[in-house]
Amino acid sequence: MKVGLLVRIEAKPEFADEVAAMLRGAQELAEQEEGTVAWFSFRESATTFGVFDTFEDEQGREAHLAGRITAALGEAAKTKLSAPPVIAPIDLLGAKVS
């Protein structure tokens, strides 16, 4: 794993449970992506969520960004999020996988 994405998602309070359900459901989509090595969604607070995923190369990352999870997040941003998601590309410096 050489590259990744760190995504911060802020839901409107009345849609927080729907955003949580959407992220749980997105795991199935992530499992279908060949270029996605690891994918995690998490809840940081009542309305703050995130996604962390990793890829072997830039091609895998770009394929993910053009995929169904990103499209669904874009749709949710129109009504369920208090701000657009913040998607930060990252370079991985180290990893421990058991």
N, C-alpha and C positions, 0 to 999 in steps of 0.2 A: 504494500500500500504506500503510495507516494503522495497522493493529493486527496483533498476532502472538501466538504462544505460544512459550514456551521450556520444554521438558520435560526433566527429569533422570530417568534410569532407572538403577537399580542392580540388576544381575542377581546371583543366587546363582552362585558360581563354576562349579558343575556344569551350569548352564543358559546360560552366557554365549554359547556358539555358537548355541544355539537362539534366544536373544533377538536376536542379530545377524541371523540368517536371517529372523526375523519382521520386523525393521525394513527389511531389503532388500526383502522382499515387499510391505511396506506402500506402497512407492512407487507401485505400480499402482493401489492404492485412492485415493491422494492425487491421482493424475492424473485420476481420474474425478469429483472434487469440483469443481463449478463455482466455488464461492466461495474455493477455495484458490489463491492466486496463486503462491506459492513454497513448497516443502516440502523439507526437508533432514533426513536422519538421519545420526548420526555416532557414532563410538566414541572415547571419551576415554581409556580405560584398559582393562585386561583385562575388567573387569566393569561399567564405567561407560559409559553410552550417553546419547544425547540426541536430541531432535527440535527443530527450529526451523522454524516455518512462518509465513506471512504471509497477510493477507486485506485486501481493500479496506475492509471495514466490520465492525461487530459482528455483523451477521446471518451473514456468511460464517464468522466465528469460531465462533459458536454452532452453526451447522450442522455444522461440523467436529467440535466437541466432542460432538455427538449422533450422530456417524457410526461407521462400522465400525472405523476405526483405534483410536479411543478405547475402543470395546467390546473389541477384541482385547487392548489393553494392560491393561484391567481384568481380563480372564480370566488373562492371564499373571501379573498381580500376585498371584493366589491361590497360585501354586506356584513360579514361576520367578524372582520378584524378591525381593530381601532386604528391601525396604520399598516402600510404595506410591509410584508415580511422583509427582514434584513437578511440577505443571503451573502455570506462572506466566503470566498474561496480561500482555502488554506493549504499550505504545504506541510506534510507530516514529517516530523523530525525523528520520531521513534514510536514504537507500538509494542505492547505486550499482549499476546493472544494465547489463551490456554486451550 
